[in-house]
């Protein structure tokens, strides 16, 4: 096996005495050179910082301006984070409104992080503002929580989508409501009576559209509403369209949302052209406004 290579160092003294000779291993030479390079680099960095610091110290106005610029950037960042946190906070109320009709146990469970007392952190109680990194961490935590809520809503809509599609959520015609759902004075006797639907103003011959898919179970004349169409939507929900001048569907026919059922008119017990629109759930009239989204 060959011996490791060495570096021979010869020192000659000027007075003619015996020269000194050293044999250094290769690794020692490499380590010495590397250490020297590191020392030079560190000294260079310190020297650069020293020069910059001296320059700033000679001109305090430049130093103050640089600090002010950095503070302005931090303040702008904090304002933007605050705006985002306020926007995300409004999502809580939106989620609550969406989940409310499904009952208190339907929404996603929220883990409670407190057991009582003030909820502020020690830094907030002492008046110390959180650092930008702490604010980012809090915002990320809030966004992550809202992301879980959105995934829960996606699950809900996937489960309830078919049922919602059957709801009569659109106006059958567009127009002013001449008479709303509920108690009113009879236009004939001027005594109190219950009005089970909406009387929607519409010129004679205005197309009446199905607000949801369904099956026609009645398309004929009757004494009170004149020419009338009734749709069955499933889930024991029916819609009624009265005072038509013409029916464009027949009993037993299946229709999709938006299908033209007939034309508005003034047939039956009516004081002028309009559409009487009624929603019945399990045979009982309900306020159509509770179902109309569009």
TORKOL-4160 file (C-alpha; in steps of 0.2 Angstrom, whole numbers, padded with zeros to 4 digits, m for minus):
294
<pt num="1" X="0000" Y="0000" Z="0000"/>
<pt num="2" X="0007" Y="0017" Z="m0005"/>
<pt num="3" X="0010" Y="0030" Z="0009"/>
<pt num="4" X="m0001" Y="0046" Z="0008"/>
<pt num="5" X="0006" Y="0060" Z="m0001"/>
<pt num="6" X="0014" Y="0074" Z="0010"/>
<pt num="7" X="0020" Y="0092" Z="0008"/>
<pt num="8" X="0038" Y="0096" Z="0013"/>
<pt num="9" X="0041" Y="0113" Z="0019"/>
<pt num="10" X="0059" Y="0120" Z="0020"/>
<pt num="11" X="0063" Y="0135" Z="0030"/>
<pt num="12" X="0081" Y="0143" Z="0026"/>
<pt num="13" X="0088" Y="0155" Z="0039"/>
<pt num="14" X="0098" Y="0170" Z="0032"/>
<pt num="15" X="0113" Y="0167" Z="0044"/>
<pt num="16" X="0118" Y="0151" Z="0035"/>
<pt num="17" X="0112" Y="0140" Z="0050"/>
<pt num="18" X="0105" Y="0123" Z="0046"/>
<pt num="19" X="0088" Y="0124" Z="0037"/>
<pt num="20" X="0072" Y="0118" Z="0045"/>
<pt num="21" X="0062" Y="0105" Z="0036"/>
<pt num="22" X="0043" Y="0100" Z="0040"/>
<pt num="23" X="0033" Y="0086" Z="0032"/>
<pt num="24" X="0014" Y="0090" Z="0033"/>
<pt num="25" X="0000" Y="0078" Z="0028"/>
<pt num="26" X="m0010" Y="0083" Z="0013"/>
<pt num="27" X="m0026" Y="0085" Z="0024"/>
<pt num="28" X="m0018" Y="0097" Z="0035"/>
<pt num="29" X="m0013" Y="0108" Z="0020"/>
<pt num="30" X="m0031" Y="0108" Z="0013"/>
<pt num="31" X="m0039" Y="0111" Z="0030"/>
<pt num="32" X="m0027" Y="0126" Z="0033"/>
<pt num="33" X="m0031" Y="0134" Z="0016"/>
<pt num="34" X="m0050" Y="0131" Z="0019"/>
<pt num="35" X="m0049" Y="0139" Z="0036"/>
<pt num="36" X="m0039" Y="0154" Z="0029"/>
<pt num="37" X="m0053" Y="0156" Z="0015"/>
<pt num="38" X="m0067" Y="0156" Z="0028"/>
<pt num="39" X="m0058" Y="0169" Z="0038"/>
<pt num="40" X="m0056" Y="0180" Z="0023"/>
<pt num="41" X="m0074" Y="0178" Z="0018"/>
<pt num="42" X="m0081" Y="0182" Z="0036"/>
<pt num="43" X="m0069" Y="0197" Z="0037"/>
<pt num="44" X="m0076" Y="0203" Z="0020"/>
<pt num="45" X="m0094" Y="0201" Z="0026"/>
<pt num="46" X="m0090" Y="0211" Z="0042"/>
<pt num="47" X="m0081" Y="0224" Z="0033"/>
<pt num="48" X="m0096" Y="0226" Z="0020"/>
<pt num="49" X="m0108" Y="0228" Z="0035"/>
<pt num="50" X="m0097" Y="0240" Z="0043"/>
<pt num="51" X="m0095" Y="0251" Z="0028"/>
<pt num="52" X="m0114" Y="0251" Z="0025"/>
<pt num="53" X="m0117" Y="0255" Z="0044"/>
<pt num="54" X="m0104" Y="0269" Z="0044"/>
<pt num="55" X="m0113" Y="0276" Z="0028"/>
<pt num="56" X="m0130" Y="0276" Z="0036"/>
<pt num="57" X="m0123" Y="0283" Z="0052"/>
<pt num="58" X="m0116" Y="0298" Z="0043"/>
<pt num="59" X="m0133" Y="0301" Z="0035"/>
<pt num="60" X="m0147" Y="0298" Z="0048"/>
<pt num="61" X="m0160" Y="0304" Z="0036"/>
<pt num="62" X="m0156" Y="0290" Z="0025"/>
<pt num="63" X="m0157" Y="0278" Z="0039"/>
<pt num="64" X="m0174" Y="0285" Z="0045"/>
<pt num="65" X="m0181" Y="0284" Z="0028"/>
<pt num="66" X="m0176" Y="0266" Z="0026"/>
<pt num="67" X="m0184" Y="0261" Z="0042"/>
<pt num="68" X="m0200" Y="0271" Z="0038"/>
<pt num="69" X="m0201" Y="0262" Z="0021"/>
<pt num="70" X="m0199" Y="0245" Z="0029"/>
<pt num="71" X="m0213" Y="0250" Z="0042"/>
<pt num="72" X="m0224" Y="0256" Z="0028"/>
<pt num="73" X="m0223" Y="0239" Z="0020"/>
<pt num="74" X="m0226" Y="0230" Z="0036"/>
<pt num="75" X="m0241" Y="0241" Z="0040"/>
<pt num="76" X="m0248" Y="0238" Z="0022"/>
<pt num="77" X="m0246" Y="0219" Z="0024"/>
<pt num="78" X="m0255" Y="0219" Z="0041"/>
<pt num="79" X="m0269" Y="0229" Z="0034"/>
<pt num="80" X="m0271" Y="0217" Z="0020"/>
<pt num="81" X="m0271" Y="0202" Z="0031"/>
<pt num="82" X="m0284" Y="0211" Z="0042"/>
<pt num="83" X="m0295" Y="0213" Z="0027"/>
<pt num="84" X="m0294" Y="0195" Z="0022"/>
<pt num="85" X="m0298" Y="0189" Z="0040"/>
<pt num="86" X="m0313" Y="0200" Z="0041"/>
<pt num="87" X="m0319" Y="0193" Z="0024"/>
<pt num="88" X="m0316" Y="0175" Z="0030"/>
<pt num="89" X="m0325" Y="0179" Z="0046"/>
<pt num="90" X="m0341" Y="0183" Z="0036"/>
<pt num="91" X="m0341" Y="0166" Z="0029"/>
<pt num="92" X="m0346" Y="0159" Z="0047"/>
<pt num="93" X="m0363" Y="0168" Z="0046"/>
<pt num="94" X="m0365" Y="0162" Z="0028"/>
<pt num="95" X="m0362" Y="0144" Z="0032"/>
<pt num="96" X="m0374" Y="0146" Z="0047"/>
<pt num="97" X="m0388" Y="0152" Z="0036"/>
<pt num="98" X="m0385" Y="0138" Z="0023"/>
<pt num="99" X="m0385" Y="0124" Z="0037"/>
<pt num="100" X="m0400" Y="0132" Z="0047"/>
<pt num="101" X="m0414" Y="0124" Z="0037"/>
<pt num="102" X="m0406" Y="0106" Z="0040"/>
<pt num="103" X="m0407" Y="0107" Z="0059"/>
<pt num="104" X="m0394" Y="0110" Z="0072"/>
<pt num="105" X="m0386" Y="0093" Z="0071"/>
<pt num="106" X="m0383" Y="0094" Z="0052"/>
<pt num="107" X="m0368" Y="0106" Z="0051"/>
<pt num="108" X="m0350" Y="0101" Z="0053"/>
<pt num="109" X="m0344" Y="0099" Z="0071"/>
<pt num="110" X="m0333" Y="0112" Z="0078"/>
<pt num="111" X="m0320" Y="0108" Z="0090"/>
<pt num="112" X="m0320" Y="0120" Z="0105"/>
<pt num="113" X="m0303" Y="0127" Z="0109"/>
<pt num="114" X="m0308" Y="0136" Z="0126"/>
<pt num="115" X="m0315" Y="0132" Z="0143"/>
<pt num="116" X="m0320" Y="0149" Z="0148"/>
<pt num="117" X="m0313" Y="0166" Z="0152"/>
<pt num="118" X="m0305" Y="0178" Z="0140"/>
<pt num="119" X="m0301" Y="0172" Z="0122"/>
<pt num="120" X="m0287" Y="0184" Z="0118"/>
<pt num="121" X="m0269" Y="0179" Z="0118"/>
<pt num="122" X="m0257" Y="0185" Z="0131"/>
<pt num="123" X="m0248" Y="0196" Z="0118"/>
<pt num="124" X="m0265" Y="0204" Z="0113"/>
<pt num="125" X="m0270" Y="0207" Z="0132"/>
<pt num="126" X="m0253" Y="0216" Z="0135"/>
<pt num="127" X="m0256" Y="0227" Z="0119"/>
<pt num="128" X="m0241" Y="0219" Z="0109"/>
<pt num="129" X="m0246" Y="0217" Z="0091"/>
<pt num="130" X="m0243" Y="0199" Z="0084"/>
<pt num="131" X="m0228" Y="0198" Z="0072"/>
<pt num="132" X="m0232" Y="0196" Z="0053"/>
<pt num="133" X="m0228" Y="0178" Z="0054"/>
<pt num="134" X="m0240" Y="0175" Z="0068"/>
<pt num="135" X="m0253" Y="0184" Z="0058"/>
<pt num="136" X="m0250" Y="0173" Z="0043"/>
<pt num="137" X="m0251" Y="0157" Z="0054"/>
<pt num="138" X="m0268" Y="0163" Z="0061"/>
<pt num="139" X="m0275" Y="0167" Z="0044"/>
<pt num="140" X="m0269" Y="0150" Z="0037"/>
<pt num="141" X="m0278" Y="0142" Z="0052"/>
<pt num="142" X="m0294" Y="0151" Z="0048"/>
<pt num="143" X="m0293" Y="0147" Z="0030"/>
<pt num="144" X="m0290" Y="0129" Z="0033"/>
<pt num="145" X="m0306" Y="0129" Z="0045"/>
<pt num="146" X="m0316" Y="0137" Z="0031"/>
<pt num="147" X="m0310" Y="0125" Z="0019"/>
<pt num="148" X="m0317" Y="0111" Z="0029"/>
<pt num="149" X="m0333" Y="0119" Z="0030"/>
<pt num="150" X="m0334" Y="0121" Z="0011"/>
<pt num="151" X="m0330" Y="0103" Z="0009"/>
<pt num="152" X="m0345" Y="0099" Z="0021"/>
<pt num="153" X="m0356" Y="0110" Z="0011"/>
<pt num="154" X="m0351" Y="0101" Z="m0005"/>
<pt num="155" X="m0356" Y="0085" Z="0003"/>
<pt num="156" X="m0372" Y="0092" Z="0008"/>
<pt num="157" X="m0376" Y="0099" Z="m0009"/>
<pt num="158" X="m0372" Y="0082" Z="m0017"/>
<pt num="159" X="m0384" Y="0073" Z="m0005"/>
<pt num="160" X="m0398" Y="0086" Z="m0007"/>
<pt num="161" X="m0395" Y="0091" Z="m0025"/>
<pt num="162" X="m0408" Y="0080" Z="m0032"/>
<pt num="163" X="m0421" Y="0086" Z="m0019"/>
<pt num="164" X="m0417" Y="0104" Z="m0022"/>
<pt num="165" X="m0419" Y="0102" Z="m0041"/>
<pt num="166" X="m0437" Y="0097" Z="m0038"/>
<pt num="167" X="m0441" Y="0113" Z="m0028"/>
<pt num="168" X="m0452" Y="0126" Z="m0037"/>
<pt num="169" X="m0439" Y="0139" Z="m0035"/>
<pt num="170" X="m0442" Y="0151" Z="m0050"/>
<pt num="171" X="m0456" Y="0163" Z="m0054"/>
<pt num="172" X="m0468" Y="0156" Z="m0067"/>
<pt num="173" X="m0470" Y="0173" Z="m0074"/>
<pt num="174" X="m0462" Y="0190" Z="m0071"/>
<pt num="175" X="m0472" Y="0204" Z="m0064"/>
<pt num="176" X="m0478" Y="0214" Z="m0049"/>
<pt num="177" X="m0488" Y="0205" Z="m0035"/>
<pt num="178" X="m0505" Y="0212" Z="m0035"/>
<pt num="179" X="m0511" Y="0201" Z="m0020"/>
<pt num="180" X="m0499" Y="0192" Z="m0008"/>
<pt num="181" X="m0501" Y="0176" Z="0001"/>
<pt num="182" X="m0511" Y="0177" Z="0018"/>
<pt num="183" X="m0526" Y="0187" Z="0024"/>
<pt num="184" X="m0533" Y="0200" Z="0014"/>
<pt num="185" X="m0550" Y="0209" Z="0010"/>
<pt num="186" X="m0560" Y="0200" Z="m0003"/>
<pt num="187" X="m0561" Y="0210" Z="m0019"/>
<pt num="188" X="m0579" Y="0204" Z="m0021"/>
<pt num="189" X="m0586" Y="0206" Z="m0003"/>
<pt num="190" X="m0574" Y="0217" Z="0005"/>
<pt num="191" X="m0573" Y="0205" Z="0020"/>
<pt num="192" X="m0558" Y="0196" Z="0027"/>
<pt num="193" X="m0552" Y="0181" Z="0018"/>
<pt num="194" X="m0537" Y="0170" Z="0016"/>
<pt num="195" X="m0528" Y="0170" Z="0000"/>
<pt num="196" X="m0518" Y="0154" Z="m0003"/>
<pt num="197" X="m0506" Y="0160" Z="m0017"/>
<pt num="198" X="m0499" Y="0175" Z="m0026"/>
<pt num="199" X="m0508" Y="0185" Z="m0039"/>
<pt num="200" X="m0495" Y="0190" Z="m0052"/>
<pt num="201" X="m0498" Y="0204" Z="m0064"/>
<pt num="202" X="m0496" Y="0199" Z="m0082"/>
<pt num="203" X="m0504" Y="0204" Z="m0099"/>
<pt num="204" X="m0516" Y="0192" Z="m0107"/>
<pt num="205" X="m0506" Y="0179" Z="m0117"/>
<pt num="206" X="m0490" Y="0179" Z="m0106"/>
<pt num="207" X="m0481" Y="0162" Z="m0106"/>
<pt num="208" X="m0482" Y="0153" Z="m0090"/>
<pt num="209" X="m0466" Y="0143" Z="m0086"/>
<pt num="210" X="m0464" Y="0127" Z="m0075"/>
<pt num="211" X="m0453" Y="0132" Z="m0060"/>
<pt num="212" X="m0447" Y="0114" Z="m0058"/>
<pt num="213" X="m0449" Y="0098" Z="m0067"/>
<pt num="214" X="m0465" Y="0088" Z="m0063"/>
<pt num="215" X="m0480" Y="0079" Z="m0070"/>
<pt num="216" X="m0496" Y="0087" Z="m0076"/>
<pt num="217" X="m0510" Y="0080" Z="m0065"/>
<pt num="218" X="m0524" Y="0093" Z="m0070"/>
<pt num="219" X="m0526" Y="0104" Z="m0085"/>
<pt num="220" X="m0545" Y="0109" Z="m0086"/>
<pt num="221" X="m0557" Y="0122" Z="m0081"/>
<pt num="222" X="m0564" Y="0124" Z="m0063"/>
<pt num="223" X="m0576" Y="0137" Z="m0056"/>
<pt num="224" X="m0564" Y="0148" Z="m0045"/>
<pt num="225" X="m0548" Y="0148" Z="m0055"/>
<pt num="226" X="m0555" Y="0146" Z="m0072"/>
<pt num="227" X="m0543" Y="0136" Z="m0084"/>
<pt num="228" X="m0531" Y="0129" Z="m0072"/>
<pt num="229" X="m0515" Y="0118" Z="m0073"/>
<pt num="230" X="m0508" Y="0108" Z="m0058"/>
<pt num="231" X="m0491" Y="0100" Z="m0057"/>
<pt num="232" X="m0485" Y="0086" Z="m0046"/>
<pt num="233" X="m0466" Y="0088" Z="m0042"/>
<pt num="234" X="m0464" Y="0074" Z="m0029"/>
<pt num="235" X="m0461" Y="0075" Z="m0011"/>
<pt num="236" X="m0479" Y="0079" Z="m0009"/>
<pt num="237" X="m0476" Y="0096" Z="m0017"/>
<pt num="238" X="m0489" Y="0103" Z="m0030"/>
<pt num="239" X="m0490" Y="0120" Z="m0040"/>
<pt num="240" X="m0506" Y="0127" Z="m0046"/>
<pt num="241" X="m0508" Y="0140" Z="m0061"/>
<pt num="242" X="m0525" Y="0148" Z="m0062"/>
<pt num="243" X="m0535" Y="0160" Z="m0073"/>
<pt num="244" X="m0526" Y="0154" Z="m0089"/>
<pt num="245" X="m0532" Y="0159" Z="m0106"/>
<pt num="246" X="m0525" Y="0143" Z="m0114"/>
<pt num="247" X="m0517" Y="0127" Z="m0108"/>
<pt num="248" X="m0502" Y="0120" Z="m0118"/>
<pt num="249" X="m0500" Y="0104" Z="m0108"/>
<pt num="250" X="m0512" Y="0089" Z="m0104"/>
<pt num="251" X="m0514" Y="0078" Z="m0089"/>
<pt num="252" X="m0501" Y="0064" Z="m0088"/>
<pt num="253" X="m0488" Y="0075" Z="m0097"/>
<pt num="254" X="m0470" Y="0076" Z="m0090"/>
<pt num="255" X="m0462" Y="0093" Z="m0091"/>
<pt num="256" X="m0445" Y="0100" Z="m0087"/>
<pt num="257" X="m0441" Y="0116" Z="m0078"/>
<pt num="258" X="m0444" Y="0131" Z="m0090"/>
<pt num="259" X="m0457" Y="0122" Z="m0100"/>
<pt num="260" X="m0472" Y="0133" Z="m0106"/>
<pt num="261" X="m0488" Y="0127" Z="m0097"/>
<pt num="262" X="m0500" Y="0139" Z="m0104"/>
<pt num="263" X="m0504" Y="0157" Z="m0107"/>
<pt num="264" X="m0511" Y="0170" Z="m0094"/>
<pt num="265" X="m0528" Y="0176" Z="m0095"/>
<pt num="266" X="m0544" Y="0182" Z="m0085"/>
<pt num="267" X="m0554" Y="0166" Z="m0084"/>
<pt num="268" X="m0564" Y="0161" Z="m0068"/>
<pt num="269" X="m0566" Y="0172" Z="m0053"/>
<pt num="270" X="m0554" Y="0186" Z="m0059"/>
<pt num="271" X="m0555" Y="0205" Z="m0060"/>
<pt num="272" X="m0542" Y="0206" Z="m0074"/>
<pt num="273" X="m0528" Y="0197" Z="m0083"/>
<pt num="274" X="m0515" Y="0190" Z="m0070"/>
<pt num="275" X="m0509" Y="0173" Z="m0064"/>
<pt num="276" X="m0514" Y="0165" Z="m0048"/>
<pt num="277" X="m0499" Y="0155" Z="m0043"/>
<pt num="278" X="m0500" Y="0143" Z="m0028"/>
<pt num="279" X="m0489" Y="0130" Z="m0020"/>
<pt num="280" X="m0497" Y="0116" Z="m0009"/>
<pt num="281" X="m0487" Y="0105" Z="0002"/>
<pt num="282" X="m0496" Y="0089" Z="0008"/>
<pt num="283" X="m0512" Y="0097" Z="0002"/>
<pt num="284" X="m0509" Y="0114" Z="0012"/>
<pt num="285" X="m0506" Y="0130" Z="0004"/>
<pt num="286" X="m0489" Y="0138" Z="0008"/>
<pt num="287" X="m0481" Y="0155" Z="0004"/>
<pt num="288" X="m0473" Y="0153" Z="m0013"/>
<pt num="289" X="m0460" Y="0167" Z="m0008"/>
<pt num="290" X="m0452" Y="0154" Z="0004"/>
<pt num="291" X="m0448" Y="0143" Z="m0011"/>
<pt num="292" X="m0443" Y="0156" Z="m0024"/>
<pt num="293" X="m0424" Y="0159" Z="m0026"/>
<pt num="294" X="m0424" Y="0166" Z="m0044"/>
